[in-house]
């Protein structure tokens, strides 16, 4: 076993922008879905979650015509890092949004203090 962490619960951490200190995901109204994600250890089947690229997945939250998307990945010690959120207005996920999530992903890997 790689991890010796005794806790069986998954934790959720919000990415915070280094420059502004703001968390784009934490400021949305989708915390019930995030809790559902935590309880299910970061893995939900479609239509709730979808693989995007590498370790990055997408939590899909729809409120009527409002389609929230939250990019996240599962990190060490059973930690779910929420990277980026946006309103989906097109049939396909915009490349610019995926690139923003990738940038945040690499920022987390370079600087663990972002999520602690």
SULNORQUI-V306759 format. One record per residue. N is the residue number from 1. RES is the residue in one letter. OMEGA is omega in whole degrees, 0 to 359 (NA if undefined). Layout:
n->N res->RES omega->OMEGA
n->N res->RES omega->OMEGA
//
This chain:
n->1 res->X omega->182
n->2 res->X omega->184
n->3 res->X omega->179
n->4 res->X omega->179
n->5 res->X omega->184
n->6 res->X omega->182
n->7 res->X omega->180
n->8 res->X omega->180
n->9 res->X omega->172
n->10 res->X omega->179
n->11 res->X omega->177
n->12 res->X omega->178
n->13 res->X omega->181
n->14 res->X omega->175
n->15 res->X omega->176
n->16 res->X omega->180
n->17 res->X omega->183
n->18 res->X omega->184
n->19 res->X omega->187
n->20 res->X omega->183
n->21 res->X omega->181
n->22 res->X omega->176
n->23 res->X omega->183
n->24 res->X omega->181
n->25 res->X omega->183
n->26 res->X omega->182
n->27 res->X omega->179
n->28 res->X omega->183
n->29 res->X omega->184
n->30 res->X omega->185
n->31 res->X omega->178
n->32 res->X omega->180
n->33 res->X omega->177
n->34 res->X omega->177
n->35 res->X omega->176
n->36 res->X omega->177
n->37 res->X omega->180
n->38 res->X omega->181
n->39 res->X omega->181
n->40 res->X omega->174
n->41 res->X omega->174
n->42 res->X omega->182
n->43 res->X omega->175
n->44 res->X omega->176
n->45 res->X omega->174
n->46 res->X omega->15
n->47 res->X omega->184
n->48 res->X omega->183
n->49 res->X omega->181
n->50 res->X omega->175
n->51 res->X omega->180
n->52 res->X omega->184
n->53 res->X omega->180
n->54 res->X omega->178
n->55 res->X omega->185
n->56 res->X omega->177
n->57 res->X omega->182
n->58 res->X omega->172
n->59 res->X omega->185
n->60 res->X omega->182
n->61 res->X omega->181
n->62 res->X omega->173
n->63 res->X omega->183
n->64 res->X omega->180
n->65 res->X omega->180
n->66 res->X omega->181
n->67 res->X omega->177
n->68 res->X omega->173
n->69 res->X omega->180
n->70 res->X omega->176
n->71 res->X omega->181
n->72 res->X omega->171
n->73 res->X omega->180
n->74 res->X omega->186
n->75 res->X omega->183
n->76 res->X omega->179
n->77 res->X omega->176
n->78 res->X omega->182
n->79 res->X omega->176
n->80 res->X omega->181
n->81 res->X omega->177
n->82 res->X omega->191
n->83 res->X omega->192
n->84 res->X omega->178
n->85 res->X omega->176
n->86 res->X omega->173
n->87 res->X omega->180
n->88 res->X omega->181
n->89 res->X omega->181
n->90 res->X omega->180
n->91 res->X omega->179
n->92 res->X omega->176
n->93 res->X omega->181
n->94 res->X omega->179
n->95 res->X omega->181
n->96 res->X omega->179
n->97 res->X omega->177
n->98 res->X omega->179
n->99 res->X omega->178
n->100 res->X omega->178
n->101 res->X omega->178
n->102 res->X omega->179
n->103 res->X omega->178
n->104 res->X omega->178
n->105 res->X omega->180
n->106 res->X omega->175
n->107 res->X omega->178
n->108 res->X omega->181
n->109 res->X omega->181
n->110 res->X omega->187
n->111 res->X omega->182
n->112 res->X omega->180
n->113 res->X omega->179
n->114 res->X omega->186
n->115 res->X omega->181
n->116 res->X omega->NA
//
